[in-house]
Amino acid sequence: MEKTDKKDAKWIADLFKHALVAGSFMPTANIRQLRDLMCYRFKLTCFKSSEKNRYQNCLTVSNIQLASVVSDTFGKSSQKNIAKLLENPDDISFDIESLIHGSMKDKLPDLELAIDGYITPEQAAKLKIIKDHFDNFESRKAELEELILALASPYQQEISIILDAPGFKSTFSAIDVISEIGTNMEAFPSAKHLCS
């Protein structure tokens, strides 16, 4: 079968010449910039998740099972315990109770079992590097979000309208919608056209 790419291109060019091809949606420069920043924010979120998984893997390899007791190994109480462990990985006899939040006191026996592992010097060093990397991503994401909020400030009314819709709780979710479709709905002849 003969390829028709060249014929198709010629046909589309001929249609365009006679103004028979509908223009594509092209958001304003501000909206395009917002989209670019929101895409980068998504990437940073993914990088943070990867580092969290890497961190948890290091703990698992070292038989530190905090994740089975606490909901977030990056929470304050967990991080205080891990920091204490990393100061001297051979010593697990420290006072855990002084490092945990009051609501976790009833989990004390489970926490003592959860930190009863062995962290090699290499794993300890790796954990520190991962945590520093994670914290760096956290700081960069916070800076980026300030930039996004500043760029999105002219769209406060639209953001409020989107946040009134069920399922939208985060300002950044609303900004994400605006960054994809803009604020001028006249660019879309119908709801179906917008969704496609």
Secondary structure, DSSP 8 states (H G I E B T S, - for coil): ----HHHHHHHHHHHHHTT-S-------HHHHHHHHHHHHHHHHHHHHHHHHHHHHHHHHHTT--GGGT-S-TTSHHHHHHHHHHHH-TT---S-SGGGS-GGGGGGHHHHHHHT-S---HHHHHHHHHHHHHHHHHHHHHHHHHHHHHHHHGGGHHHHHHHHHSTT---HHHHHHHHHHH-S-GGG-SSHHHHH-
